[in-house]
Every structure is written in C-alpha cells, then in structure tokens.
Amino acid sequence: MWARSSSDRTSFPSCVLELSDHEIKDWFMPRDFMVSQTLFILGRRFLLHDCDEFTKDYYRLKFGITVFNPVDVKGAPREPLAKDVPPYNGFGSLEDSLQSCLSLVPQPPKKDFIKMLENDHKVLRYAATMESFRPEDKNRRFIIYYRLADDMLTIYEPPVRNAGIIGGKFLERTHATKPGSSVDNPEFYTPADFQIGASIQIFKHRFRITDADEYVLKHLESHARIYPIATINSIREKHARPPTTTEELLTSVPQGDTDPNLWKSQPDGIKTEYQRR
C-alpha cells in the first residue's frame, strides 16, 4: 500500500501545495506509535490495536512503557456469504462454466486421476438406432462409445451406401445429461442406463439400444454390485442368441473422422469379431 518512507504529522493536502522535505519540521517518531492510539497518515485514519513482543521490549527499554492495552478488532465472526451461481449460459461444458463462477481466475475442473488410470482405454460399445418421426432417420444406425475413464460419450454413424447421409462422427466426446435433470445438479448417463431395448435421449435425439459387444457384458458381470441385474440380463440374453446384423455393426470400422484409440483390442485379451478375422 505504501513504500517505506518518512511521513509528516500534518495532513495538508499535496494537491493544494506540495511541501518539500526542508519545509516539513514535524515527522512521525516511534513514540507516536502507541497501542490503542489513532494516527492520521496521508489523510487516512489508522488504529494501532496491538504490537508484537519485539516492539513491546523496545518500548520498555527506550521509553519505560510497561502497560499495553490491545484493542479487540475482530468482533463477532461473520457468516460466510452464500455464492449465487448464475444459470448456465450454454457456453462450454457445465464444469467449465461453473469454474468461472467460483474463482476470479478460472481453474480447470478437477479430474479423478485414479479412475482415469484404472480405466484407461476401456470403452463400452453399443449399437443403436435413431427413433424419429422422419422416414429418412428411422433406418439410421449408430455406435455409441462410453469411456469408463471420464464417463463421456462419443457417437459414430457408419456410412451406408446410397443412404444420402454422410457417416462419421455424429457426436463429439462429451458428458450427456439425462432429460429432466437440472443444471445445478446434472445427472449423467451411466452404463446402468444402456439396457438392451432401452430408449435414451441425448441432446434432443432419441436412440434405442439394440446390442452391445462382449466386453460390455464382461465389465457389467465383473461389477455386478453397482449395476442393475435387469441391464446385465438384457445383454446376456442378447449374446445367447445367434449373431445378428447389429453385431456386424459393432465390428465394423467407421470411415472418416474416427478415434483410433477406440478400435484397439479391448482389455483382458478380449477382441472383436473384426480383429479375429
């Protein structure tokens, strides 16, 4: 606030007449700085409410002052102010927008690094069809990728010849909230929601889950305590049937803009039908 320098005892405004050091005869001295005294420095009022032990020893030896009357300036504790988070404005993700409201200098959202290390390159793949009233969208097929490391979704649409729709990436990797969940307390999709035959809505588009690969079943069975038994049984029944055209969809490699990490062999030595050929 103020660099180290001498200060005069008068509060004459410098904007009227700036005095030089030779014209100032009355400076603040150590004896002026007594505990519980009020000083006027540069036109501002300062209350000396206490001092440290070194300063007290100095005043005892120099001026013979032994009584110090510290002033309690803390007062009653204040209640913490409640932070009002403004509504989501639609820019960026929910986590990024929230960080701009919590700090003057926004920080990146905190991530669960233990979860990311344990589930690195673990991806659940589902086959789905679009539910739409438009005739041209009823036969569109998609592959939904669910990343266990960060609970994000990616949707691809395999190209179909003479369909009139360019295949490739339909949805970039992002968190997908369930319909009806609030912005203040969003509820995201989890593997428990992807039951065979279930209808899910992702950003105003409705998809029906038609199939899942073998690694999905293995993952759900190894974590049966946290997933509904109905979801596990629906995938078991699907894999107990003969192969269908949807299983060929899961083993097809999409063309165009794809993520090569999603097509690596699945963990624990499980490979897709495409990789066995």
C-alpha positions as protocol buffer text, in pm:
chain_id: "A"
residue {
  index: 1
  type: MET
  ca { x: 0 y: 0 z: 0 }
}
residue {
  index: 2
  type: TRP
  ca { x: 280 y: 241 z: 87 }
}
residue {
  index: 3
  type: ALA
  ca { x: 652 y: 205 z: 38 }
}
residue {
  index: 4
  type: ARG
  ca { x: 896 y: 265 z: 324 }
}
residue {
  index: 5
  type: SER
  ca { x: 949 y: 639 z: 375 }
}
residue {
  index: 6
  type: SER
  ca { x: 914 y: 917 z: 631 }
}
residue {
  index: 7
  type: SER
  ca { x: 573 y: 1071 z: 695 }
}
residue {
  index: 8
  type: ASP
  ca { x: 486 y: 1408 z: 839 }
}
residue {
  index: 9
  type: ARG
  ca { x: 233 y: 1453 z: 1116 }
}
residue {
  index: 10
  type: THR
  ca { x: 27 y: 1707 z: 925 }
}
residue {
  index: 11
  type: SER
  ca { x: -240 y: 1607 z: 677 }
}
residue {
  index: 12
  type: PHE
  ca { x: -201 y: 1905 z: 447 }
}
residue {
  index: 13
  type: PRO
  ca { x: -328 y: 1801 z: 102 }
}
residue {
  index: 14
  type: SER
  ca { x: -47 y: 1784 z: -151 }
}
residue {
  index: 15
  type: CYS
  ca { x: -284 y: 1871 z: -435 }
}
residue {
  index: 16
  type: VAL
  ca { x: -304 y: 2229 z: -297 }
}
residue {
  index: 17
  type: LEU
  ca { x: 61 y: 2283 z: -212 }
}
residue {
  index: 18
  type: GLU
  ca { x: 329 y: 2019 z: -230 }
}
residue {
  index: 19
  type: LEU
  ca { x: 580 y: 2071 z: 51 }
}
residue {
  index: 20
  type: SER
  ca { x: 943 y: 1969 z: 29 }
}
residue {
  index: 21
  type: ASP
  ca { x: 1133 y: 1779 z: 297 }
}
residue {
  index: 22
  type: HIS
  ca { x: 1302 y: 2100 z: 410 }
}
residue {
  index: 23
  type: GLU
  ca { x: 967 y: 2265 z: 486 }
}
residue {
  index: 24
  type: ILE
  ca { x: 837 y: 1976 z: 699 }
}
residue {
  index: 25
  type: LYS
  ca { x: 951 y: 2004 z: 1057 }
}
residue {
  index: 26
  type: ASP
  ca { x: 723 y: 1756 z: 1231 }
}
residue {
  index: 27
  type: TRP
  ca { x: 772 y: 1390 z: 1145 }
}
residue {
  index: 28
  type: PHE
  ca { x: 623 y: 1078 z: 1299 }
}
residue {
  index: 29
  type: MET
  ca { x: 850 y: 930 z: 1562 }
}
residue {
  index: 30
  type: PRO
  ca { x: 844 y: 591 z: 1741 }
}
residue {
  index: 31
  type: ARG
  ca { x: 680 y: 748 z: 2047 }
}
residue {
  index: 32
  type: ASP
  ca { x: 375 y: 837 z: 1835 }
}
residue {
  index: 33
  type: PHE
  ca { x: 302 y: 475 z: 1760 }
}
residue {
  index: 34
  type: MET
  ca { x: 137 y: 371 z: 2084 }
}
residue {
  index: 35
  type: VAL
  ca { x: -105 y: 83 z: 2116 }
}
residue {
  index: 36
  type: SER
  ca { x: -473 y: 189 z: 2111 }
}
residue {
  index: 37
  type: GLN
  ca { x: -380 y: 525 z: 1951 }
}
residue {
  index: 38
  type: THR
  ca { x: -530 y: 656 z: 1625 }
}
residue {
  index: 39
  type: LEU
  ca { x: -298 y: 810 z: 1367 }
}
residue {
  index: 40
  type: PHE
  ca { x: -374 y: 1017 z: 1058 }
}
residue {
  index: 41
  type: ILE
  ca { x: -133 y: 921 z: 781 }
}
residue {
  index: 42
  type: LEU
  ca { x: -177 y: 1058 z: 429 }
}
residue {
  index: 43
  type: GLY
  ca { x: -529 y: 1162 z: 513 }
}
residue {
  index: 44
  type: ARG
  ca { x: -628 y: 815 z: 635 }
}
residue {
  index: 45
  type: ARG
  ca { x: -710 y: 702 z: 986 }
}
residue {
  index: 46
  type: PHE
  ca { x: -517 y: 407 z: 1130 }
}
residue {
  index: 47
  type: LEU
  ca { x: -586 y: 239 z: 1465 }
}
residue {
  index: 48
  type: LEU
  ca { x: -288 y: 69 z: 1631 }
}
residue {
  index: 49
  type: HIS
  ca { x: -465 y: -216 z: 1807 }
}
residue {
  index: 50
  type: ASP
  ca { x: -162 y: -431 z: 1905 }
}
residue {
  index: 51
  type: CYS
  ca { x: 210 y: -497 z: 1850 }
}
residue {
  index: 52
  type: ASP
  ca { x: 448 y: -791 z: 1869 }
}
residue {
  index: 53
  type: GLU
  ca { x: 679 y: -882 z: 2159 }
}
residue {
  index: 54
  type: PHE
  ca { x: 987 y: -729 z: 1998 }
}
residue {
  index: 55
  type: THR
  ca { x: 810 y: -392 z: 1975 }
}
residue {
  index: 56
  type: LYS
  ca { x: 697 y: -417 z: 2338 }
}
residue {
  index: 57
  type: ASP
  ca { x: 1053 y: -487 z: 2454 }
}
residue {
  index: 58
  type: TYR
  ca { x: 1173 y: -186 z: 2255 }
}
residue {
  index: 59
  type: TYR
  ca { x: 920 y: 46 z: 2422 }
}
residue {
  index: 60
  type: ARG
  ca { x: 1008 y: -89 z: 2767 }
}
residue {
  index: 61
  type: LEU
  ca { x: 1379 y: -22 z: 2721 }
}
residue {
  index: 62
  type: LYS
  ca { x: 1351 y: 304 z: 2524 }
}
residue {
  index: 63
  type: PHE
  ca { x: 1055 y: 480 z: 2686 }
}
residue {
  index: 64
  type: GLY
  ca { x: 988 y: 280 z: 3003 }
}
residue {
  index: 65
  type: ILE
  ca { x: 636 y: 189 z: 2891 }
}
residue {
  index: 66
  type: THR
  ca { x: 519 y: -132 z: 3053 }
}
residue {
  index: 67
  type: VAL
  ca { x: 142 y: -119 z: 3009 }
}
residue {
  index: 68
  type: PHE
  ca { x: -7 y: -202 z: 2670 }
}
residue {
  index: 69
  type: ASN
  ca { x: -380 y: -201 z: 2607 }
}
residue {
  index: 70
  type: PRO
  ca { x: -451 y: -405 z: 2294 }
}
residue {
  index: 71
  type: VAL
  ca { x: -784 y: -342 z: 2125 }
}
residue {
  index: 72
  type: ASP
  ca { x: -1001 y: -631 z: 2010 }
}
residue {
  index: 73
  type: VAL
  ca { x: -1088 y: -552 z: 1649 }
}
residue {
  index: 74
  type: LYS
  ca { x: -1205 y: -896 z: 1540 }
}
residue {
  index: 75
  type: GLY
  ca { x: -1558 y: -855 z: 1665 }
}
residue {
  index: 76
  type: ALA
  ca { x: -1826 y: -1116 z: 1612 }
}
residue {
  index: 77
  type: PRO
  ca { x: -1749 y: -1377 z: 1346 }
}
residue {
  index: 78
  type: ARG
  ca { x: -1923 y: -1312 z: 1018 }
}
residue {
  index: 79
  type: GLU
  ca { x: -2131 y: -1570 z: 846 }
}
residue {
  index: 80
  type: PRO
  ca { x: -1984 y: -1685 z: 515 }
}
residue {
  index: 81
  type: LEU
  ca { x: -2154 y: -1531 z: 218 }
}
residue {
  index: 82
  type: ALA
  ca { x: -2356 y: -1766 z: 3 }
}
residue {
  index: 83
  type: LYS
  ca { x: -2234 y: -1788 z: -355 }
}
residue {
  index: 84
  type: ASP
  ca { x: -2513 y: -1746 z: -604 }
}
residue {
  index: 85
  type: VAL
  ca { x: -2428 y: -1945 z: -915 }
}
residue {
  index: 86
  type: PRO
  ca { x: -2585 y: -1784 z: -1222 }
}
residue {
  index: 87
  type: PRO
  ca { x: -2780 y: -2003 z: -1464 }
}
residue {
  index: 88
  type: TYR
  ca { x: -2592 y: -2194 z: -1731 }
}
residue {
  index: 89
  type: ASN
  ca { x: -2544 y: -1980 z: -2041 }
}
residue {
  index: 90
  type: GLY
  ca { x: -2480 y: -2264 z: -2284 }
}
residue {
  index: 91
  type: PHE
  ca { x: -2114 y: -2185 z: -2349 }
}
residue {
  index: 92
  type: GLY
  ca { x: -1870 y: -2468 z: -2281 }
}
residue {
  index: 93
  type: SER
  ca { x: -1941 y: -2762 z: -2054 }
}
residue {
  index: 94
  type: LEU
  ca { x: -2119 y: -2741 z: -1720 }
}
residue {
  index: 95
  type: GLU
  ca { x: -1794 y: -2798 z: -1533 }
}
residue {
  index: 96
  type: ASP
  ca { x: -1605 y: -2524 z: -1717 }
}
residue {
  index: 97
  type: SER
  ca { x: -1884 y: -2270 z: -1674 }
}
residue {
  index: 98
  type: LEU
  ca { x: -1904 y: -2344 z: -1301 }
}
residue {
  index: 99
  type: GLN
  ca { x: -1531 y: -2280 z: -1253 }
}
residue {
  index: 100
  type: SER
  ca { x: -1569 y: -1927 z: -1389 }
}
residue {
  index: 101
  type: CYS
  ca { x: -1818 y: -1857 z: -1107 }
}
residue {
  index: 102
  type: LEU
  ca { x: -1603 y: -1997 z: -824 }
}
residue {
  index: 103
  type: SER
  ca { x: -1281 y: -1808 z: -884 }
}
residue {
  index: 104
  type: LEU
  ca { x: -1167 y: -1480 z: -1034 }
}
residue {
  index: 105
  type: VAL
  ca { x: -908 y: -1676 z: -1231 }
}
residue {
  index: 106
  type: PRO
  ca { x: -1092 y: -1989 z: -1354 }
}
residue {
  index: 107
  type: GLN
  ca { x: -912 y: -2317 z: -1298 }
}
residue {
  index: 108
  type: PRO
  ca { x: -962 y: -2641 z: -1495 }
}
residue {
  index: 109
  type: PRO
  ca { x: -1220 y: -2875 z: -1342 }
}
residue {
  index: 110
  type: LYS
  ca { x: -1072 y: -3134 z: -1108 }
}
residue {
  index: 111
  type: LYS
  ca { x: -1049 y: -3484 z: -1250 }
}
residue {
  index: 112
  type: ASP
  ca { x: -1044 y: -3823 z: -1085 }
}
residue {
  index: 113
  type: PHE
  ca { x: -696 y: -3932 z: -1190 }
}
residue {
  index: 114
  type: ILE
  ca { x: -721 y: -4265 z: -1008 }
}
residue {
  index: 115
  type: LYS
  ca { x: -1031 y: -4352 z: -1207 }
}
residue {
  index: 116
  type: MET
  ca { x: -866 y: -4236 z: -1528 }
}
residue {
  index: 117
  type: LEU
  ca { x: -560 y: -4456 z: -1469 }
}
residue {
  index: 118
  type: GLU
  ca { x: -763 y: -4763 z: -1373 }
}
residue {
  index: 119
  type: ASN
  ca { x: -996 y: -4734 z: -1674 }
}
residue {
  index: 120
  type: ASP
  ca { x: -759 y: -4601 z: -1938 }
}
residue {
  index: 121
  type: HIS
  ca { x: -858 y: -4721 z: -2290 }
}
residue {
  index: 122
  type: LYS
  ca { x: -1160 y: -4907 z: -2150 }
}
residue {
  index: 123
  type: VAL
  ca { x: -1453 y: -4836 z: -2380 }
}
residue {
  index: 124
  type: LEU
  ca { x: -1804 y: -4985 z: -2384 }
}
residue {
  index: 125
  type: ARG
  ca { x: -1962 y: -5007 z: -2729 }
}
residue {
  index: 126
  type: TYR
  ca { x: -2332 y: -5021 z: -2802 }
}
residue {
  index: 127
  type: ALA
  ca { x: -2532 y: -5045 z: -3124 }
}
residue {
  index: 128
  type: ALA
  ca { x: -2832 y: -4816 z: -3151 }
}
residue {
  index: 129
  type: THR
  ca { x: -3093 y: -4694 z: -3394 }
}
residue {
  index: 130
  type: MET
  ca { x: -3248 y: -4350 z: -3408 }
}
residue {
  index: 131
  type: GLU
  ca { x: -3611 y: -4306 z: -3310 }
}
residue {
  index: 132
  type: SER
  ca { x: -3758 y: -4029 z: -3524 }
}
residue {
  index: 133
  type: PHE
  ca { x: -4081 y: -3938 z: -3698 }
}
residue {
  index: 134
  type: ARG
  ca { x: -3883 y: -3859 z: -4013 }
}
residue {
  index: 135
  type: PRO
  ca { x: -3878 y: -4154 z: -4255 }
}
residue {
  index: 136
  type: GLU
  ca { x: -3518 y: -4086 z: -4360 }
}
residue {
  index: 137
  type: ASP
  ca { x: -3395 y: -4119 z: -3999 }
}
residue {
  index: 138
  type: LYS
  ca { x: -3573 y: -4441 z: -3899 }
}
residue {
  index: 139
  type: ASN
  ca { x: -3313 y: -4675 z: -4051 }
}
residue {
  index: 140
  type: ARG
  ca { x: -3006 y: -4487 z: -3933 }
}
residue {
  index: 141
  type: ARG
  ca { x: -2771 y: -4698 z: -3722 }
}
residue {
  index: 142
  type: PHE
  ca { x: -2514 y: -4572 z: -3474 }
}
residue {
  index: 143
  type: ILE
  ca { x: -2234 y: -4691 z: -3247 }
}
residue {
  index: 144
  type: ILE
  ca { x: -2226 y: -4535 z: -2900 }
}
residue {
  index: 145
  type: TYR
  ca { x: -1894 y: -4536 z: -2719 }
}
residue {
  index: 146
  type: TYR
  ca { x: -1891 y: -4496 z: -2342 }
}
residue {
  index: 147
  type: ARG
  ca { x: -1550 y: -4416 z: -2194 }
}
residue {
  index: 148
  type: LEU
  ca { x: -1512 y: -4553 z: -1841 }
}
residue {
  index: 149
  type: ALA
  ca { x: -1218 y: -4321 z: -1769 }
}
residue {
  index: 150
  type: ASP
  ca { x: -1422 y: -3999 z: -1777 }
}
residue {
  index: 151
  type: ASP
  ca { x: -1786 y: -4115 z: -1832 }
}
residue {
  index: 152
  type: MET
  ca { x: -1805 y: -3939 z: -2168 }
}
residue {
  index: 153
  type: LEU
  ca { x: -1997 y: -4045 z: -2477 }
}
residue {
  index: 154
  type: THR
  ca { x: -1899 y: -4047 z: -2842 }
}
residue {
  index: 155
  type: ILE
  ca { x: -2142 y: -4143 z: -3119 }
}
residue {
  index: 156
  type: TYR
  ca { x: -2042 y: -4262 z: -3466 }
}
residue {
  index: 157
  type: GLU
  ca { x: -2260 y: -4333 z: -3766 }
}
residue {
  index: 158
  type: PRO
  ca { x: -2117 y: -4597 z: -4003 }
}
residue {
  index: 159
  type: PRO
  ca { x: -2150 y: -4490 z: -4366 }
}
residue {
  index: 160
  type: VAL
  ca { x: -2425 y: -4660 z: -4566 }
}
residue {
  index: 161
  type: ARG
  ca { x: -2408 y: -4666 z: -4943 }
}
residue {
  index: 162
  type: ASN
  ca { x: -2676 y: -4465 z: -5123 }
}
residue {
  index: 163
  type: ALA
  ca { x: -2827 y: -4351 z: -4792 }
}
residue {
  index: 164
  type: GLY
  ca { x: -2783 y: -3983 z: -4868 }
}
residue {
  index: 165
  type: ILE
  ca { x: -2625 y: -3923 z: -4524 }
}
residue {
  index: 166
  type: ILE
  ca { x: -2253 y: -3881 z: -4471 }
}
residue {
  index: 167
  type: GLY
  ca { x: -2131 y: -4114 z: -4200 }
}
residue {
  index: 168
  type: GLY
  ca { x: -1862 y: -4045 z: -3943 }
}
residue {
  index: 169
  type: LYS
  ca { x: -1861 y: -3877 z: -3606 }
}
residue {
  index: 170
  type: PHE
  ca { x: -2216 y: -3784 z: -3503 }
}
residue {
  index: 171
  type: LEU
  ca { x: -2134 y: -3651 z: -3154 }
}
residue {
  index: 172
  type: GLU
  ca { x: -1802 y: -3536 z: -3014 }
}
residue {
  index: 173
  type: ARG
  ca { x: -1686 y: -3675 z: -2681 }
}
residue {
  index: 174
  type: THR
  ca { x: -1892 y: -3511 z: -2408 }
}
residue {
  index: 175
  type: HIS
  ca { x: -2098 y: -3573 z: -2096 }
}
residue {
  index: 176
  type: ALA
  ca { x: -2461 y: -3646 z: -2179 }
}
residue {
  index: 177
  type: THR
  ca { x: -2719 y: -3537 z: -1923 }
}
residue {
  index: 178
  type: LYS
  ca { x: -3045 y: -3719 z: -1874 }
}
residue {
  index: 179
  type: PRO
  ca { x: -3363 y: -3535 z: -1976 }
}
residue {
  index: 180
  type: GLY
  ca { x: -3529 y: -3360 z: -1684 }
}
residue {
  index: 181
  type: SER
  ca { x: -3210 y: -3316 z: -1480 }
}
residue {
  index: 182
  type: SER
  ca { x: -3134 y: -2966 z: -1359 }
}
residue {
  index: 183
  type: VAL
  ca { x: -2826 y: -2764 z: -1445 }
}
residue {
  index: 184
  type: ASP
  ca { x: -2744 y: -2716 z: -1076 }
}
residue {
  index: 185
  type: ASN
  ca { x: -2747 y: -3091 z: -1014 }
}
residue {
  index: 186
  type: PRO
  ca { x: -2697 y: -3264 z: -1350 }
}
residue {
  index: 187
  type: GLU
  ca { x: -2748 y: -3638 z: -1382 }
}
residue {
  index: 188
  type: PHE
  ca { x: -2534 y: -3805 z: -1647 }
}
residue {
  index: 189
  type: TYR
  ca { x: -2585 y: -4133 z: -1828 }
}
residue {
  index: 190
  type: THR
  ca { x: -2403 y: -4438 z: -1690 }
}
residue {
  index: 191
  type: PRO
  ca { x: -2367 y: -4795 z: -1819 }
}
residue {
  index: 192
  type: ALA
  ca { x: -2664 y: -4887 z: -1600 }
}
residue {
  index: 193
  type: ASP
  ca { x: -2891 y: -4690 z: -1835 }
}
residue {
  index: 194
  type: PHE
  ca { x: -2785 y: -4870 z: -2153 }
}
residue {
  index: 195
  type: GLN
  ca { x: -3013 y: -5170 z: -2130 }
}
residue {
  index: 196
  type: ILE
  ca { x: -3093 y: -5362 z: -2447 }
}
residue {
  index: 197
  type: GLY
  ca { x: -3417 y: -5215 z: -2578 }
}
residue {
  index: 198
  type: ALA
  ca { x: -3390 y: -4900 z: -2366 }
}
residue {
  index: 199
  type: SER
  ca { x: -3467 y: -4564 z: -2522 }
}
residue {
  index: 200
  type: ILE
  ca { x: -3227 y: -4283 z: -2430 }
}
residue {
  index: 201
  type: GLN
  ca { x: -3240 y: -3917 z: -2527 }
}
residue {
  index: 202
  type: ILE
  ca { x: -2911 y: -3739 z: -2598 }
}
residue {
  index: 203
  type: PHE
  ca { x: -2932 y: -3370 z: -2687 }
}
residue {
  index: 204
  type: LYS
  ca { x: -3286 y: -3387 z: -2831 }
}
residue {
  index: 205
  type: HIS
  ca { x: -3207 y: -3705 z: -3029 }
}
residue {
  index: 206
  type: ARG
  ca { x: -3364 y: -4032 z: -2915 }
}
residue {
  index: 207
  type: PHE
  ca { x: -3180 y: -4361 z: -2960 }
}
residue {
  index: 208
  type: ARG
  ca { x: -3284 y: -4719 z: -2891 }
}
residue {
  index: 209
  type: ILE
  ca { x: -3012 y: -4956 z: -2772 }
}
residue {
  index: 210
  type: THR
  ca { x: -3015 y: -5271 z: -2985 }
}
residue {
  index: 211
  type: ASP
  ca { x: -2691 y: -5451 z: -2900 }
}
residue {
  index: 212
  type: ALA
  ca { x: -2363 y: -5440 z: -2707 }
}
residue {
  index: 213
  type: ASP
  ca { x: -2025 y: -5604 z: -2754 }
}
residue {
  index: 214
  type: GLU
  ca { x: -1880 y: -5883 z: -2541 }
}
residue {
  index: 215
  type: TYR
  ca { x: -1665 y: -5653 z: -2333 }
}
residue {
  index: 216
  type: VAL
  ca { x: -1975 y: -5470 z: -2208 }
}
residue {
  index: 217
  type: LEU
  ca { x: -2113 y: -5796 z: -2069 }
}
residue {
  index: 218
  type: LYS
  ca { x: -1779 y: -5886 z: -1911 }
}
residue {
  index: 219
  type: HIS
  ca { x: -1749 y: -5544 z: -1746 }
}
residue {
  index: 220
  type: LEU
  ca { x: -2104 y: -5549 z: -1608 }
}
residue {
  index: 221
  type: GLU
  ca { x: -2065 y: -5902 z: -1472 }
}
residue {
  index: 222
  type: SER
  ca { x: -1737 y: -5814 z: -1300 }
}
residue {
  index: 223
  type: HIS
  ca { x: -1908 y: -5514 z: -1134 }
}
residue {
  index: 224
  type: ALA
  ca { x: -2249 y: -5670 z: -1074 }
}
residue {
  index: 225
  type: ARG
  ca { x: -2287 y: -5494 z: -738 }
}
residue {
  index: 226
  type: ILE
  ca { x: -2315 y: -5147 z: -890 }
}
residue {
  index: 227
  type: TYR
  ca { x: -2524 y: -5227 z: -1199 }
}
residue {
  index: 228
  type: PRO
  ca { x: -2891 y: -5334 z: -1214 }
}
residue {
  index: 229
  type: ILE
  ca { x: -2947 y: -5703 z: -1277 }
}
residue {
  index: 230
  type: ALA
  ca { x: -3201 y: -5616 z: -1547 }
}
residue {
  index: 231
  type: THR
  ca { x: -2930 y: -5442 z: -1752 }
}
residue {
  index: 232
  type: ILE
  ca { x: -2695 y: -5738 z: -1718 }
}
residue {
  index: 233
  type: ASN
  ca { x: -2965 y: -5993 z: -1806 }
}
residue {
  index: 234
  type: SER
  ca { x: -3070 y: -5800 z: -2115 }
}
residue {
  index: 235
  type: ILE
  ca { x: -2717 y: -5819 z: -2255 }
}
residue {
  index: 236
  type: ARG
  ca { x: -2684 y: -6186 z: -2153 }
}
residue {
  index: 237
  type: GLU
  ca { x: -2999 y: -6274 z: -2343 }
}
residue {
  index: 238
  type: LYS
  ca { x: -2875 y: -6081 z: -2644 }
}
residue {
  index: 239
  type: HIS
  ca { x: -2545 y: -6267 z: -2658 }
}
residue {
  index: 240
  type: ALA
  ca { x: -2714 y: -6603 z: -2606 }
}
residue {
  index: 241
  type: ARG
  ca { x: -2893 y: -6564 z: -2941 }
}
residue {
  index: 242
  type: PRO
  ca { x: -2737 y: -6629 z: -3283 }
}
residue {
  index: 243
  type: PRO
  ca { x: -2537 y: -6340 z: -3435 }
}
residue {
  index: 244
  type: THR
  ca { x: -2747 y: -6067 z: -3593 }
}
residue {
  index: 245
  type: THR
  ca { x: -2680 y: -5780 z: -3826 }
}
residue {
  index: 246
  type: THR
  ca { x: -2635 y: -5546 z: -3530 }
}
residue {
  index: 247
  type: GLU
  ca { x: -2334 y: -5747 z: -3416 }
}
residue {
  index: 248
  type: GLU
  ca { x: -2180 y: -5687 z: -3756 }
}
residue {
  index: 249
  type: LEU
  ca { x: -2239 y: -5317 z: -3695 }
}
residue {
  index: 250
  type: LEU
  ca { x: -2035 y: -5329 z: -3374 }
}
residue {
  index: 251
  type: THR
  ca { x: -1743 y: -5492 z: -3554 }
}
residue {
  index: 252
  type: SER
  ca { x: -1742 y: -5252 z: -3848 }
}
residue {
  index: 253
  type: VAL
  ca { x: -1476 y: -4984 z: -3863 }
}
residue {
  index: 254
  type: PRO
  ca { x: -1627 y: -4640 z: -3939 }
}
residue {
  index: 255
  type: GLN
  ca { x: -1474 y: -4433 z: -4215 }
}
residue {
  index: 256
  type: GLY
  ca { x: -1367 y: -4072 z: -4196 }
}
residue {
  index: 257
  type: ASP
  ca { x: -1315 y: -3886 z: -3870 }
}
residue {
  index: 258
  type: THR
  ca { x: -1257 y: -4157 z: -3608 }
}
residue {
  index: 259
  type: ASP
  ca { x: -1061 y: -4202 z: -3292 }
}
residue {
  index: 260
  type: PRO
  ca { x: -802 y: -4478 z: -3347 }
}
residue {
  index: 261
  type: ASN
  ca { x: -771 y: -4548 z: -2974 }
}
residue {
  index: 262
  type: LEU
  ca { x: -1131 y: -4675 z: -2967 }
}
residue {
  index: 263
  type: TRP
  ca { x: -1052 y: -4952 z: -3213 }
}
residue {
  index: 264
  type: LYS
  ca { x: -765 y: -5110 z: -3022 }
}
residue {
  index: 265
  type: SER
  ca { x: -815 y: -5453 z: -2867 }
}
residue {
  index: 266
  type: GLN
  ca { x: -1026 y: -5445 z: -2557 }
}
residue {
  index: 267
  type: PRO
  ca { x: -863 y: -5509 z: -2216 }
}
residue {
  index: 268
  type: ASP
  ca { x: -807 y: -5857 z: -2074 }
}
residue {
  index: 269
  type: GLY
  ca { x: -739 y: -6004 z: -2417 }
}
residue {
  index: 270
  type: ILE
  ca { x: -1095 y: -5965 z: -2549 }
}
residue {
  index: 271
  type: LYS
  ca { x: -1107 y: -5894 z: -2921 }
}
residue {
  index: 272
  type: THR
  ca { x: -1392 y: -5813 z: -3153 }
}
residue {
  index: 273
  type: GLU
  ca { x: -1505 y: -6032 z: -3442 }
}
residue {
  index: 274
  type: TYR
  ca { x: -1336 y: -5791 z: -3682 }
}
residue {
  index: 275
  type: GLN
  ca { x: -999 y: -5843 z: -3509 }
}
residue {
  index: 276
  type: ARG
  ca { x: -1033 y: -6223 z: -3506 }
}
residue {
  index: 277
  type: ARG
  ca { x: -1062 y: -6236 z: -3885 }
}
